[in-house]
Each structure stands twice: as C-alpha cells, then as structure tokens.
C-alpha cells in the first residue's frame, strides 16, 4: 500500500463513521419501542415520563438529538446509558479489553490450528489421508461459532465439567490490576496464576470462535500451498535436490501466505461480530454480551456507542490487514 493510498483510506474513515452513525441513529428511532417505557416503574405519572424523556433528550426532534449527540462525541462524551445509568464511554472502556483479548486468543488458536491442518494436508497430498484432512476442515467450516459454543459448553461444561462455562474469572480471585486488559497485563507482570485462571475461563469461548476460523485458514492456505507448489520456482528447487519440507518452508509458504492473510483478515472482522452470541452463551463480560443487553433494553446511547466501537475496530483491522499484505507482497510494496 503506497503512502498516498494509505492517506486516502485514512481520509475516508471520518465520513464512513459519520455514515454509520447516521444509519444506526435513525434506525433506532424508527424501529418501534420506547426505552423510557421499559424503565419506568408501574404507576409512574405522566410528569415522571416527561422528565425522563427530557433527561435523555428524547423529547427533541431526531435532527436535534443527532446534533446534540455529535457534539457530545466531539467532546469525548458518548452519553449516559439508559439501562445501566453509567457513562457509555466508561462502560466501553471497561468491557472492550475483555473482547479484544478473547478475539486475540481465538485468532492465535485459529492460526495455529489452520496452519497445522494446511501443512498436514499438503504433506499428505495425493494420499487417502488427505481426504480425512479435507473432510475435517469441511466439518469445522460448516458449523458456526455459536453452535460450537453450545457443543463445547455441553461437552466440557456439563458432560465432562473440566472447564468453567461462565464469567471472565473466578469471583474469589483478587485480580487487582491497573488496566482492564487482565490477561495481557498479568502475563507482562509475571502474575501467571491470574493469567492461568483467565485462560481457564477463556478457552471454551475462544475455541468456539477459533474453530470455524481455523477451518477457513486451513482451506485457503492449503489451496495456496497446492498452487504454489506447482509453480516453476518450486519445480526448479526440487530439481536442484532440495527436500520437500525445505521447499515448502522457504519457497512455497511465503507466497502462499499472501492470499491467506488477505482473506483471513476479513474473517477476523467476522470473528469480532461472532463474539456477540458466543459471549452471551458463556456469560463472558465483553462488549458483545453487553450489546445484547443494550438491544433488549432499547438503550439508545449504549447501542450507538457499541456500533461506533465495532465500526472503528472493523476499519482498523482492514487497514492493518492491507498493510500486512503490502509488507508480504513486494509487488505492492514497490508499486
């Protein structure tokens, strides 16, 4: 990616976020349902309802509400949650690290499993065992992440209760960390007991997210390895007496990584979207779980903040993937 292209992509970020903000803001107010009606106690007077609507700015026109909200965002204020009665930005900062850590762990597991499966498949190329690898990849790819979550919960939380099935960490453990990136900070500061406890809770939701992603990585990488292995440079290396593992590692794999990273990077954004249901199933304390509560409670400020947060993450991931592909592909790096 050239500098000019990068600058152009960055300049498109504000209008993209503005478009997302407009769409979510209008849709929330067009869809039937009144958040105030859901929070008022029985027997509340009309004056109480009017006061609450004025408190959250819902007595204004959509244009006025949108302008007020944009002004608040410009000042670093995402509003106040209707259902939780806390600042939206504070809630996002408290929950977002948990989702990021879960997504990072799931991505790491997916990459390791996907690469191992792809390499096994290419080494078994032309044999009957290759069909077993391809069949396993197909099964993993056919089952969505939320269904894997239910399967893993039933298998390792109920039938074989080896792993915890809810929460981010055991309540009796005193985390006492400076940031909400519990896993990263505990690893960096050498508090491995806390890190182990966190991983103990994260492994099932991370696996649920990782298995379909791993299957996609394996399928793309295996196809790329097969194509690259048939190219002239690989055939020339084989004629010069290089072993097949050396050819795969030094000649074939670097070229096969380019399409894998490009398409796999798109899947990472889908993985983030998958955290919504998976976090809910495992009662994991991330923004995905919070998003469902916000929708159920018709919490306009919180939903708006969550959608913008997901939009920023998607845009940042797409930019990061483009940069990585550019670094891997010299044709793009040198124009």
Buried (B, 14 or more C-beta within 10 A) or exposed (E): BEEEEBEEBEEEBEEBBEEBBEEBBEEBBEEEEEBBEEBBEEEBEEEEBEEBBEEBBBBBEEEEBBEEBBEBBEEEBBBBBBBBEEBBBEBBEBBBBBBBBBBBBBBEBBBEBBBEBBBBBBBBBEEEEBEEBBEBBEEBBEBBBBBBBBBBBEBBBEEEEEBBBBEBBEEEEEBEBEEBBBBBBBBEEEBEEBBEBBBBBBBBBBBBBBBBBBBBBBBBBBBBBBEBBEEEEBEEBBEEEBEBEEBBEEBBBEBBBBBBBBBBBBBBBBBBEBBBBBBBBBBBBBBBBBBEBBBEBBBBBBBBBBBBBBBBBBBEBBBEBBEBBBEBBEEBEEE
